[in-house]
Amino acid sequence: MRILKNIFSKKDHLKVSLDITAVDGICIARKNDTIDEPFLIHLEERNSGKEKNALQISEIDMYHHFKILLDSDKYHFITNSKRTKNHMLKMLATIQLSDFIIKELRWMSRYPYHYHHTLAIVLMVIRILFDLYKDETEIKEVAADALSHDIGITRVPKDVLTKVSSLNDNEKNIISEHPVYSYLLLTYYWGDRENPNALLGYNHHENELGTGYPRGIIQNDSFAQYVQLCDIYDALRSDRPFRPALTMEQAQEEIKRLVDDHLINPDAYSIFMKCFGK
């Protein structure tokens, strides 16, 4: 099992702006609940005895969706050979996901951009880890975590997610809370607030300067840095309601600017460019 150090400092407690409901219909957080230690202890305890059935990705429709992405022109850059592509698909086929994670991802599939964005992040992260690790067990664990790290985004109201005009302060706040929603959901599902999957959901928008969100803490976990970098790159390369997709060159230039501004880890960037740079 991958061990992820808890790198979170004890800062001001967060409050949630929305009711958060799990896929089993249980409301796990109410609007204005404070996410402090007693709350999280209670949330862990609410999971007690919950069964966790699992399926391999090859047994669900997601496996076909991965194949479609890898065959698309947009994502040809991920695999540098047919052998790498087949290796990636073979590994993906054996990853097991708990039934509540599968239900969450099926819920996310109703938001096509966010669903395919998540799948693309997983593919890019796997490709990076192929170059870094020989232990496929570790790679599969990170891939499984990356698949569900962003489930909290589906709790953001759809009219906020798809809004073309500028967001107001309340809408910006709700968007910035989505990692909290991921963390609460995954803490509830796993019954463990220190679970690597839950922690990745919480910290994937933090940065090295401590100017990210939701808590503005210094983020120094390498796996989270790869997820964050792939997240940013794919977002830049995708059409959004408020702007068209950037070209590959434009996206890489923008990421280099973020590295220069110390918002992206330079080592993670070097590894990313080694895999995908032109």
HELIX and SHEET records of a PDB file:
HELIX    1   1 GLU A   37  ARG A   46  1                                  10    
HELIX    2   2 ILE A   57  GLU A   59  5                                   3    
HELIX    3   3 MET A   62  ASP A   71  1                                  10    
HELIX    4   4 ASP A   73  ILE A   78  5                                   6    
HELIX    5   5 LYS A   82  THR A   94  1                                  13    
HELIX    6   6 ASP A   99  MET A  108  1                                  10    
HELIX    7   7 PRO A  112  LEU A  132  1                                  21    
HELIX    8   8 GLU A  136  SER A  148  1                                  13    
HELIX    9   9 ILE A  151  ARG A  155  5                                   5    
HELIX   10  10 LYS A  158  LEU A  161  1                                   4    
HELIX   11  11 ASP A  169  SER A  176  1                                   8    
HELIX   12  12 HIS A  178  TRP A  190  1                                  13    
HELIX   13  13 PRO A  196  ASN A  203  1                                   8    
HELIX   14  14 SER A  222  LEU A  236  1                                  15    
HELIX   15  15 MET A  248  ASP A  260  1                                  13    
HELIX   16  16 PRO A  266  PHE A  276  1                                  11    
SHEET    1   A 2 LEU A  14  LYS A  15  0                                        
SHEET    2   A 2 THR A  34  ILE A  35 -1                                        
SHEET    1   B 2 ILE A  20  THR A  21  0                                        
SHEET    2   B 2 CYS A  27  ALA A  29 -1                                        
SHEET    1   C 2 ALA A  54  GLN A  56  0                                        
SHEET    2   C 2 GLN A  96  SER A  98 -1                                        
END                                                                             
